[in-house]
Amino acid sequence: MGSSFDIEELGRAITYTAPGNVSLAQLFPKKLRIKYGVDPTAPDLHLGHFVVIRTLAALQKMGHTVVLVVGDATARIGDPSGRNRTRPVLTHREIAANLKTYVDQVKGFLNMAKVKIVHNGQWFDMLNFTDLIGLAQHVTCAQILERDDFTLRLKDRTDIGLHELYYPLMQAYDSVKIRAEAEIGGTDQIFNMLLGRDLQRKFHQKEQIVLGCELLVGTDGIKKMSKSYGNTISLNQKPEAMYTQLMQVPDEAMLSYARALTTLKLNELEVELKRGTNPKDVKHTISHAIVEELFDLPAATRARTHFERVVGGGELPSNIATRHIKGTHTALDLIMALKLAESKNEARRLIAQGGIRLDERVLLNPAEPIVVRSGMIVKRGKRGKIVALKT
């Protein structure tokens, strides 16, 4: 990971359930067993995950034990947090494929030799129907339906699958099984993590501390960063591609990126903007700091140089085609709309061969949702057709 960060500064990006304005060091005065759960519902982790991961890295450096709970069982349901409709159910093959990439992506930020990795399928696959009923008796329907997302869906008469009601209970049971002393996640996980406290109490365990990290807004500047919304910045890409995506984030969202992902002083950035500094220059400062955090200083410097030289227009062909297109499209449909392939079969073949790049990022999934923004550059091959997008 790049530059180190101060615990006191990181504290401002954390929502604590404990009262008062406290730092991580104050919140965790003794060494604890800290749970972090991830469901392999998509192949790549993104910057939204990194808000939590960098906090975990800080806690690990303080001497706490990190337990990574891989939700191979919960992924079969899919977390309903923040969802306005039921998630599609993943197959075992899809979960296994996504799972392969998760640990490799976390390795660069945590000392994996000191991380305990468990899969919740180890205990959920052992439960029979009677066991599941016994577990469910510890919570009420009213308690589960208190969740804002469920309340809104009931109000809108949107279906809620019975299986979705089990997700918070399953996540809570993970805390019981590993005897978690603390759990960390996004603020959208507060309900699930607090349910873990309730279940631990009913199993006569000490209740875990709940730590909710700020949710990072996506590249659209509106919704939380999520693969479902097609507004993510993947951790599994080159610094140049990441830098380009960061520079395309709406200006008004970038201070939240600085707060959640860097050690930059927000008051200094705000002063710069009030003085009339070009917002693009401030975005360069923030983008550089984020890429440095994830990679290192030389990588961040190279990424900025690349953006200014290539994406900024200096080395793009003077006759580059420009297409006006709006909305969200799958990678496959975008390729077809831009006429980079003669047929969908050819488009799929290009993607499978790594022949399509979006802002220097190789597209790997034909179904990936892409939110179109002005300034995006789509390339076919190293010397093939290049298209600039405008909305």
PAMI-120926 format. One record per residue (C-alpha): x, y, z. Coordinates in Angstrom, 1 decimal. Layout:
<vomar px="X" py="Y" pz="Z"/>
...
//
This chain:
<vomar px="0.0" py="0.0" pz="0.0"/>
<vomar px="1.1" py="3.6" pz="-0.5"/>
<vomar px="1.5" py="6.3" pz="2.0"/>
<vomar px="0.8" py="5.6" pz="5.7"/>
<vomar px="-2.1" py="7.3" pz="7.4"/>
<vomar px="-2.8" py="8.7" pz="10.8"/>
<vomar px="-5.5" py="6.9" pz="12.9"/>
<vomar px="-6.9" py="10.2" pz="14.2"/>
<vomar px="-7.4" py="11.4" pz="10.6"/>
<vomar px="-9.0" py="8.1" pz="9.6"/>
<vomar px="-11.4" py="8.4" pz="12.5"/>
<vomar px="-13.4" py="11.1" pz="10.7"/>
<vomar px="-14.5" py="8.6" pz="8.0"/>
<vomar px="-15.9" py="6.2" pz="10.6"/>
<vomar px="-19.4" py="6.1" pz="12.0"/>
<vomar px="-19.2" py="4.7" pz="15.5"/>
<vomar px="-22.0" py="3.1" pz="17.4"/>
<vomar px="-20.1" py="4.1" pz="20.6"/>
<vomar px="-21.0" py="7.6" pz="21.9"/>
<vomar px="-18.7" py="10.6" pz="21.5"/>
<vomar px="-16.1" py="11.6" pz="18.9"/>
<vomar px="-13.4" py="9.0" pz="19.4"/>
<vomar px="-10.5" py="7.7" pz="17.4"/>
<vomar px="-9.9" py="4.1" pz="16.5"/>
<vomar px="-7.2" py="3.9" pz="19.1"/>
<vomar px="-9.7" py="5.1" pz="21.8"/>
<vomar px="-12.4" py="2.8" pz="20.5"/>
<vomar px="-10.2" py="-0.3" pz="20.6"/>
<vomar px="-8.0" py="0.2" pz="23.7"/>
<vomar px="-7.3" py="-3.6" pz="23.9"/>
<vomar px="-6.5" py="-6.2" pz="21.2"/>
<vomar px="-9.7" py="-7.6" pz="19.7"/>
<vomar px="-10.9" py="-10.3" pz="17.2"/>
<vomar px="-12.3" py="-8.2" pz="14.4"/>
<vomar px="-14.7" py="-9.7" pz="11.8"/>
<vomar px="-14.9" py="-8.5" pz="8.2"/>
<vomar px="-17.3" py="-10.3" pz="5.9"/>
<vomar px="-17.3" py="-10.3" pz="2.1"/>
<vomar px="-19.7" py="-12.0" pz="-0.3"/>
<vomar px="-18.2" py="-13.1" pz="-3.6"/>
<vomar px="-21.1" py="-11.8" pz="-5.6"/>
<vomar px="-18.8" py="-10.1" pz="-8.2"/>
<vomar px="-15.3" py="-10.9" pz="-9.4"/>
<vomar px="-13.7" py="-7.6" pz="-8.4"/>
<vomar px="-13.4" py="-5.5" pz="-5.3"/>
<vomar px="-13.7" py="-1.8" pz="-5.7"/>
<vomar px="-12.8" py="1.5" pz="-4.0"/>
<vomar px="-16.0" py="1.2" pz="-1.8"/>
<vomar px="-14.5" py="-2.0" pz="-0.3"/>
<vomar px="-11.2" py="-0.2" pz="0.1"/>
<vomar px="-12.7" py="2.2" pz="2.6"/>
<vomar px="-13.2" py="-0.7" pz="5.0"/>
<vomar px="-10.0" py="-2.6" pz="4.0"/>
<vomar px="-7.7" py="0.4" pz="4.7"/>
<vomar px="-9.4" py="0.7" pz="8.1"/>
<vomar px="-8.8" py="-3.0" pz="8.7"/>
<vomar px="-5.1" py="-2.5" pz="7.7"/>
<vomar px="-4.8" py="0.2" pz="10.4"/>
<vomar px="-6.4" py="-2.0" pz="13.0"/>
<vomar px="-4.1" py="-4.9" pz="12.1"/>
<vomar px="-1.1" py="-2.6" pz="12.5"/>
<vomar px="-2.4" py="-1.8" pz="16.0"/>
<vomar px="-2.2" py="-5.5" pz="16.8"/>
<vomar px="-5.8" py="-6.6" pz="16.4"/>
<vomar px="-6.7" py="-10.0" pz="14.8"/>
<vomar px="-8.6" py="-9.8" pz="11.5"/>
<vomar px="-11.0" py="-12.6" pz="10.7"/>
<vomar px="-12.1" py="-12.6" pz="7.0"/>
<vomar px="-15.4" py="-14.3" pz="6.7"/>
<vomar px="-15.9" py="-15.3" pz="3.1"/>
<vomar px="-19.7" py="-15.6" pz="2.5"/>
<vomar px="-19.9" py="-18.5" pz="0.1"/>
<vomar px="-23.2" py="-19.4" pz="1.7"/>
<vomar px="-24.6" py="-15.9" pz="2.1"/>
<vomar px="-23.6" py="-15.1" pz="-1.5"/>
<vomar px="-26.2" py="-17.6" pz="-2.6"/>
<vomar px="-28.9" py="-15.2" pz="-1.2"/>
<vomar px="-27.2" py="-11.8" pz="-1.8"/>
<vomar px="-27.2" py="-9.0" pz="0.6"/>
<vomar px="-30.5" py="-7.0" pz="0.3"/>
<vomar px="-29.0" py="-3.9" pz="1.9"/>
<vomar px="-29.9" py="-0.9" pz="-0.1"/>
<vomar px="-31.7" py="-3.0" pz="-2.7"/>
<vomar px="-35.0" py="-2.0" pz="-4.2"/>
<vomar px="-35.5" py="-5.5" pz="-5.7"/>
<vomar px="-34.5" py="-9.0" pz="-5.1"/>
<vomar px="-31.0" py="-10.0" pz="-6.2"/>
<vomar px="-30.6" py="-12.7" pz="-8.8"/>
<vomar px="-29.5" py="-16.0" pz="-7.2"/>
<vomar px="-25.9" py="-16.9" pz="-8.0"/>
<vomar px="-24.9" py="-20.5" pz="-9.0"/>
<vomar px="-22.2" py="-22.4" pz="-7.1"/>
<vomar px="-20.0" py="-22.0" pz="-10.2"/>
<vomar px="-20.4" py="-18.2" pz="-10.3"/>
<vomar px="-19.6" py="-17.9" pz="-6.6"/>
<vomar px="-16.5" py="-20.1" pz="-6.9"/>
<vomar px="-15.2" py="-18.1" pz="-9.8"/>
<vomar px="-15.6" py="-14.8" pz="-8.0"/>
<vomar px="-14.1" py="-16.2" pz="-4.8"/>
<vomar px="-10.8" py="-17.0" pz="-6.6"/>
<vomar px="-10.1" py="-13.3" pz="-7.1"/>
<vomar px="-11.1" py="-12.0" pz="-3.7"/>
<vomar px="-8.2" py="-13.1" pz="-1.5"/>
<vomar px="-5.6" py="-12.2" pz="-4.1"/>
<vomar px="-7.0" py="-8.6" pz="-4.2"/>
<vomar px="-6.9" py="-8.2" pz="-0.4"/>
<vomar px="-3.4" py="-9.6" pz="-0.1"/>
<vomar px="-1.8" py="-6.3" pz="-1.1"/>
<vomar px="-3.3" py="-4.4" pz="1.8"/>
<vomar px="-3.4" py="-6.8" pz="4.7"/>
<vomar px="-0.7" py="-9.1" pz="6.2"/>
<vomar px="-2.4" py="-12.3" pz="5.2"/>
<vomar px="-0.1" py="-14.4" pz="7.3"/>
<vomar px="-1.9" py="-12.9" pz="10.3"/>
<vomar px="-5.4" py="-13.0" pz="8.8"/>
<vomar px="-7.7" py="-15.9" pz="9.7"/>
<vomar px="-9.9" py="-16.8" pz="6.7"/>
<vomar px="-13.1" py="-18.8" pz="7.2"/>
<vomar px="-16.0" py="-19.7" pz="4.9"/>
<vomar px="-19.5" py="-19.5" pz="6.3"/>
<vomar px="-20.5" py="-22.4" pz="4.2"/>
<vomar px="-18.5" py="-24.5" pz="6.7"/>
<vomar px="-21.4" py="-24.1" pz="9.2"/>
<vomar px="-24.4" py="-23.2" pz="7.1"/>
<vomar px="-23.9" py="-26.3" pz="4.9"/>
<vomar px="-24.1" py="-28.4" pz="8.0"/>
<vomar px="-27.5" py="-27.1" pz="9.1"/>
<vomar px="-30.7" py="-29.0" pz="8.3"/>
<vomar px="-34.2" py="-27.4" pz="8.0"/>
<vomar px="-34.9" py="-28.0" pz="11.7"/>
<vomar px="-31.7" py="-26.3" pz="12.7"/>
<vomar px="-32.6" py="-23.3" pz="10.5"/>
<vomar px="-36.0" py="-23.0" pz="12.2"/>
<vomar px="-34.3" py="-23.1" pz="15.5"/>
<vomar px="-32.0" py="-20.3" pz="14.5"/>
<vomar px="-34.9" py="-18.2" pz="13.2"/>
<vomar px="-36.7" py="-18.3" pz="16.5"/>
<vomar px="-34.1" py="-15.8" pz="17.9"/>
<vomar px="-35.4" py="-12.9" pz="15.7"/>
<vomar px="-38.9" py="-11.6" pz="14.9"/>
<vomar px="-40.4" py="-10.6" pz="11.6"/>
<vomar px="-41.0" py="-7.1" pz="12.9"/>
<vomar px="-37.3" py="-6.8" pz="13.8"/>
<vomar px="-36.2" py="-7.8" pz="10.3"/>
<vomar px="-38.7" py="-5.6" pz="8.6"/>
<vomar px="-37.5" py="-2.6" pz="10.5"/>
<vomar px="-34.8" py="-2.3" pz="7.8"/>
<vomar px="-35.2" py="0.8" pz="5.7"/>
<vomar px="-34.8" py="-1.1" pz="2.4"/>
<vomar px="-37.5" py="-3.7" pz="3.3"/>
<vomar px="-39.8" py="-0.9" pz="4.6"/>
<vomar px="-39.5" py="1.0" pz="1.3"/>
<vomar px="-40.1" py="-2.1" pz="-0.8"/>
<vomar px="-43.2" py="-2.9" pz="1.2"/>
<vomar px="-44.5" py="0.6" pz="0.7"/>
<vomar px="-43.8" py="0.4" pz="-3.0"/>
<vomar px="-45.4" py="-3.1" pz="-3.1"/>
<vomar px="-42.1" py="-4.5" pz="-4.4"/>
<vomar px="-41.7" py="-8.2" pz="-3.7"/>
<vomar px="-39.4" py="-9.4" pz="-0.9"/>
<vomar px="-38.2" py="-12.9" pz="-1.2"/>
<vomar px="-38.6" py="-15.0" pz="2.0"/>
<vomar px="-34.9" py="-16.1" pz="1.5"/>
<vomar px="-33.9" py="-12.4" pz="1.8"/>
<vomar px="-35.3" py="-12.2" pz="5.3"/>
<vomar px="-32.7" py="-14.8" pz="6.3"/>
<vomar px="-29.7" py="-12.8" pz="5.1"/>
<vomar px="-29.3" py="-10.5" pz="8.2"/>
<vomar px="-29.8" py="-13.6" pz="10.5"/>
<vomar px="-27.1" py="-15.5" pz="8.6"/>
<vomar px="-24.6" py="-12.6" pz="8.8"/>
<vomar px="-25.4" py="-12.3" pz="12.5"/>
<vomar px="-24.8" py="-16.0" pz="13.0"/>
<vomar px="-21.4" py="-15.6" pz="11.5"/>
<vomar px="-20.5" py="-13.4" pz="14.4"/>
<vomar px="-21.7" py="-16.1" pz="16.8"/>
<vomar px="-19.7" py="-18.8" pz="15.1"/>
<vomar px="-16.4" py="-17.0" pz="15.1"/>
<vomar px="-17.0" py="-15.3" pz="18.5"/>
<vomar px="-16.4" py="-11.9" pz="17.0"/>
<vomar px="-15.4" py="-9.1" pz="19.4"/>
<vomar px="-15.9" py="-6.4" pz="16.8"/>
<vomar px="-17.3" py="-6.2" pz="13.3"/>
<vomar px="-16.5" py="-3.7" pz="10.6"/>
<vomar px="-18.5" py="-2.9" pz="7.4"/>
<vomar px="-20.1" py="-0.1" pz="5.5"/>
<vomar px="-22.8" py="2.0" pz="7.2"/>
<vomar px="-25.4" py="0.1" pz="5.1"/>
<vomar px="-24.4" py="-3.0" pz="7.2"/>
<vomar px="-25.2" py="-1.4" pz="10.5"/>
<vomar px="-28.5" py="-3.2" pz="10.8"/>
<vomar px="-27.0" py="-6.6" pz="10.1"/>
<vomar px="-24.0" py="-6.0" pz="12.4"/>
<vomar px="-26.3" py="-4.9" pz="15.3"/>
<vomar px="-28.3" py="-8.0" pz="14.8"/>
<vomar px="-25.1" py="-9.9" pz="15.3"/>
<vomar px="-24.9" py="-8.2" pz="18.8"/>
<vomar px="-28.4" py="-9.3" pz="19.6"/>
<vomar px="-27.8" py="-12.9" pz="18.5"/>
<vomar px="-24.5" py="-13.1" pz="20.4"/>
<vomar px="-26.4" py="-12.0" pz="23.6"/>
<vomar px="-28.9" py="-14.7" pz="23.1"/>
<vomar px="-26.1" py="-17.2" pz="22.6"/>
<vomar px="-24.6" py="-15.9" pz="25.9"/>
<vomar px="-21.6" py="-14.3" pz="24.2"/>
<vomar px="-20.1" py="-10.9" pz="24.8"/>
<vomar px="-21.6" py="-8.5" pz="22.2"/>
<vomar px="-19.3" py="-7.3" pz="19.4"/>
<vomar px="-18.4" py="-3.7" pz="18.9"/>
<vomar px="-19.9" py="-2.4" pz="15.6"/>
<vomar px="-17.9" py="-0.1" pz="13.4"/>
<vomar px="-19.6" py="1.3" pz="10.3"/>
<vomar px="-17.4" py="2.9" pz="7.6"/>
<vomar px="-18.6" py="5.7" pz="5.3"/>
<vomar px="-20.2" py="4.6" pz="2.0"/>
<vomar px="-18.3" py="5.8" pz="-1.0"/>
<vomar px="-20.5" py="7.3" pz="-3.7"/>
<vomar px="-20.0" py="5.8" pz="-7.2"/>
<vomar px="-18.5" py="7.4" pz="-10.3"/>
<vomar px="-22.0" py="8.7" pz="-11.1"/>
<vomar px="-21.8" py="11.0" pz="-8.0"/>
<vomar px="-25.2" py="9.9" pz="-6.9"/>
<vomar px="-25.6" py="6.2" pz="-5.8"/>
<vomar px="-23.3" py="4.3" pz="-3.5"/>
<vomar px="-20.5" py="2.5" pz="-5.4"/>
<vomar px="-21.8" py="-0.9" pz="-6.4"/>
<vomar px="-21.3" py="-3.3" pz="-9.3"/>
<vomar px="-25.1" py="-3.4" pz="-9.6"/>
<vomar px="-25.2" py="0.3" pz="-10.5"/>
<vomar px="-22.2" py="0.1" pz="-12.9"/>
<vomar px="-20.5" py="2.9" pz="-11.1"/>
<vomar px="-17.4" py="1.2" pz="-9.6"/>
<vomar px="-13.7" py="1.8" pz="-9.7"/>
<vomar px="-12.1" py="-1.7" pz="-9.5"/>
<vomar px="-9.1" py="-2.4" pz="-7.4"/>
<vomar px="-8.0" py="-5.0" pz="-9.9"/>
<vomar px="-6.8" py="-2.7" pz="-12.6"/>
<vomar px="-3.7" py="-0.7" pz="-13.6"/>
<vomar px="-2.9" py="2.7" pz="-11.9"/>
<vomar px="-3.5" py="4.5" pz="-15.2"/>
<vomar px="-7.0" py="3.2" pz="-15.7"/>
<vomar px="-7.9" py="3.9" pz="-12.0"/>
<vomar px="-6.5" py="7.5" pz="-12.3"/>
<vomar px="-8.6" py="8.1" pz="-15.4"/>
<vomar px="-11.8" py="6.9" pz="-13.7"/>
<vomar px="-11.1" py="9.1" pz="-10.7"/>
<vomar px="-10.7" py="12.1" pz="-12.9"/>
<vomar px="-14.1" py="11.5" pz="-14.4"/>
<vomar px="-15.9" py="11.4" pz="-11.0"/>
<vomar px="-18.2" py="14.5" pz="-10.6"/>
<vomar px="-16.3" py="17.4" pz="-8.9"/>
<vomar px="-18.8" py="17.6" pz="-6.1"/>
<vomar px="-18.1" py="14.0" pz="-5.0"/>
<vomar px="-14.3" py="14.2" pz="-4.9"/>
<vomar px="-14.0" py="15.7" pz="-1.4"/>
<vomar px="-15.8" py="12.6" pz="-0.1"/>
<vomar px="-13.2" py="10.5" pz="-1.9"/>
<vomar px="-10.5" py="12.5" pz="-0.2"/>
<vomar px="-12.1" py="12.0" pz="3.2"/>
<vomar px="-12.7" py="8.3" pz="2.9"/>
<vomar px="-9.6" py="7.2" pz="1.0"/>
<vomar px="-6.7" py="9.6" pz="1.7"/>
<vomar px="-4.9" py="11.4" pz="4.5"/>
<vomar px="-5.3" py="14.8" pz="2.7"/>
<vomar px="-6.5" py="17.7" pz="4.9"/>
<vomar px="-10.1" py="18.5" pz="3.8"/>
<vomar px="-9.9" py="22.0" pz="5.1"/>
<vomar px="-6.9" py="22.7" pz="3.0"/>
<vomar px="-8.7" py="21.4" pz="-0.1"/>
<vomar px="-11.8" py="23.5" pz="0.7"/>
<vomar px="-9.6" py="26.6" pz="1.1"/>
<vomar px="-8.0" py="25.9" pz="-2.3"/>
<vomar px="-11.5" py="25.7" pz="-4.0"/>
<vomar px="-12.7" py="28.9" pz="-2.2"/>
<vomar px="-9.6" py="30.7" pz="-3.5"/>
<vomar px="-10.7" py="29.9" pz="-7.0"/>
<vomar px="-8.3" py="27.0" pz="-7.7"/>
<vomar px="-9.5" py="25.0" pz="-10.8"/>
<vomar px="-11.5" py="22.0" pz="-9.4"/>
<vomar px="-9.7" py="19.9" pz="-12.0"/>
<vomar px="-6.4" py="20.7" pz="-10.2"/>
<vomar px="-7.9" py="19.6" pz="-6.9"/>
<vomar px="-9.2" py="16.4" pz="-8.5"/>
<vomar px="-5.6" py="15.7" pz="-9.7"/>
<vomar px="-4.4" py="16.1" pz="-6.1"/>
<vomar px="-7.0" py="13.7" pz="-4.7"/>
<vomar px="-6.7" py="11.2" pz="-7.6"/>
<vomar px="-2.9" py="11.2" pz="-7.1"/>
<vomar px="-3.2" py="10.6" pz="-3.4"/>
<vomar px="-5.7" py="7.7" pz="-3.9"/>
<vomar px="-3.5" py="5.9" pz="-6.5"/>
<vomar px="-0.5" py="6.4" pz="-4.3"/>
<vomar px="-2.4" py="4.9" pz="-1.4"/>
<vomar px="-3.3" py="1.8" pz="-3.4"/>
<vomar px="0.0" py="1.4" pz="-5.3"/>
<vomar px="3.0" py="3.8" pz="-4.6"/>
<vomar px="4.3" py="7.2" pz="-5.4"/>
<vomar px="6.0" py="6.4" pz="-8.7"/>
<vomar px="2.8" py="4.6" pz="-9.9"/>
<vomar px="0.7" py="7.6" pz="-9.0"/>
<vomar px="3.1" py="10.0" pz="-10.8"/>
<vomar px="3.1" py="7.8" pz="-13.9"/>
<vomar px="-0.7" py="7.6" pz="-13.9"/>
<vomar px="-1.1" py="11.4" pz="-13.8"/>
<vomar px="1.4" py="11.8" pz="-16.6"/>
<vomar px="-0.5" py="9.2" pz="-18.6"/>
<vomar px="-3.8" py="11.0" pz="-18.1"/>
<vomar px="-2.4" py="14.4" pz="-19.0"/>
<vomar px="-0.6" py="13.1" pz="-22.1"/>
<vomar px="-3.0" py="10.5" pz="-23.5"/>
<vomar px="-6.5" py="10.9" pz="-22.0"/>
<vomar px="-6.1" py="14.7" pz="-21.9"/>
<vomar px="-5.9" py="14.6" pz="-25.6"/>
<vomar px="-2.2" py="15.1" pz="-26.4"/>
<vomar px="-1.6" py="11.7" pz="-27.9"/>
<vomar px="-5.0" py="10.8" pz="-29.2"/>
<vomar px="-5.5" py="10.9" pz="-33.0"/>
<vomar px="-6.7" py="14.3" pz="-34.2"/>
<vomar px="-9.5" py="12.6" pz="-36.1"/>
<vomar px="-10.8" py="10.5" pz="-33.2"/>
<vomar px="-14.5" py="9.7" pz="-33.6"/>
<vomar px="-16.9" py="11.2" pz="-31.1"/>
<vomar px="-20.2" py="9.5" pz="-30.3"/>
<vomar px="-23.1" py="11.1" pz="-28.3"/>
<vomar px="-24.6" py="8.4" pz="-26.0"/>
<vomar px="-26.3" py="8.5" pz="-22.7"/>
<vomar px="-27.4" py="6.2" pz="-19.9"/>
<vomar px="-26.2" py="2.8" pz="-18.7"/>
<vomar px="-25.3" py="0.1" pz="-21.1"/>
<vomar px="-23.8" py="-3.4" pz="-20.8"/>
<vomar px="-20.3" py="-3.7" pz="-22.2"/>
<vomar px="-21.7" py="-5.8" pz="-25.0"/>
<vomar px="-24.4" py="-3.3" pz="-26.0"/>
<vomar px="-21.9" py="-0.4" pz="-25.8"/>
<vomar px="-19.6" py="-2.1" pz="-28.2"/>
<vomar px="-22.4" py="-2.7" pz="-30.6"/>
<vomar px="-23.7" py="0.9" pz="-30.2"/>
<vomar px="-20.2" py="2.2" pz="-31.0"/>
<vomar px="-19.9" py="-0.2" pz="-34.0"/>
<vomar px="-16.7" py="-1.7" pz="-32.7"/>
<vomar px="-17.9" py="-5.1" pz="-33.8"/>
<vomar px="-20.1" py="-6.5" pz="-36.6"/>
<vomar px="-22.0" py="-8.8" pz="-34.4"/>
<vomar px="-22.6" py="-9.7" pz="-30.8"/>
<vomar px="-20.6" py="-12.9" pz="-31.2"/>
<vomar px="-17.7" py="-10.9" pz="-32.5"/>
<vomar px="-18.1" py="-8.4" pz="-29.6"/>
<vomar px="-18.1" py="-11.3" pz="-27.1"/>
<vomar px="-15.0" py="-12.7" pz="-28.7"/>
<vomar px="-13.2" py="-9.3" pz="-28.5"/>
<vomar px="-14.1" py="-9.1" pz="-24.8"/>
<vomar px="-12.9" py="-12.6" pz="-24.1"/>
<vomar px="-9.6" py="-11.8" pz="-25.9"/>
<vomar px="-9.1" py="-8.6" pz="-23.9"/>
<vomar px="-9.5" py="-6.6" pz="-27.1"/>
<vomar px="-11.7" py="-3.8" pz="-25.8"/>
<vomar px="-10.5" py="-1.1" pz="-23.4"/>
<vomar px="-12.5" py="1.5" pz="-21.6"/>
<vomar px="-10.2" py="4.4" pz="-20.4"/>
<vomar px="-7.3" py="1.9" pz="-20.6"/>
<vomar px="-9.1" py="-0.7" pz="-18.5"/>
<vomar px="-9.7" py="-4.0" pz="-20.2"/>
<vomar px="-13.3" py="-5.0" pz="-20.3"/>
<vomar px="-13.7" py="-8.6" pz="-19.3"/>
<vomar px="-17.4" py="-9.1" pz="-18.7"/>
<vomar px="-20.0" py="-8.6" pz="-21.5"/>
<vomar px="-22.7" py="-8.0" pz="-19.0"/>
<vomar px="-20.8" py="-5.4" pz="-17.0"/>
<vomar px="-23.1" py="-2.3" pz="-16.6"/>
<vomar px="-21.3" py="0.9" pz="-17.8"/>
<vomar px="-22.6" py="4.4" pz="-16.8"/>
<vomar px="-21.6" py="6.6" pz="-19.8"/>
<vomar px="-19.8" py="9.8" pz="-19.0"/>
<vomar px="-18.4" py="12.5" pz="-21.2"/>
<vomar px="-14.7" py="12.0" pz="-21.8"/>
<vomar px="-14.7" py="8.2" pz="-21.8"/>
<vomar px="-12.4" py="6.7" pz="-24.3"/>
<vomar px="-13.2" py="3.3" pz="-25.8"/>
<vomar px="-10.6" py="1.5" pz="-27.9"/>
<vomar px="-10.6" py="-1.7" pz="-30.0"/>
<vomar px="-7.2" py="-3.3" pz="-29.9"/>
<vomar px="-3.9" py="-1.5" pz="-29.5"/>
<vomar px="-4.1" py="0.2" pz="-32.9"/>
<vomar px="-7.7" py="-0.2" pz="-33.7"/>
<vomar px="-10.6" py="2.2" pz="-33.7"/>
<vomar px="-10.9" py="4.8" pz="-30.9"/>
<vomar px="-14.1" py="6.5" pz="-29.9"/>
<vomar px="-14.6" py="9.3" pz="-27.4"/>
<vomar px="-18.0" py="9.5" pz="-25.7"/>
<vomar px="-20.1" py="12.5" pz="-25.0"/>
<vomar px="-23.4" py="12.7" pz="-23.1"/>
//
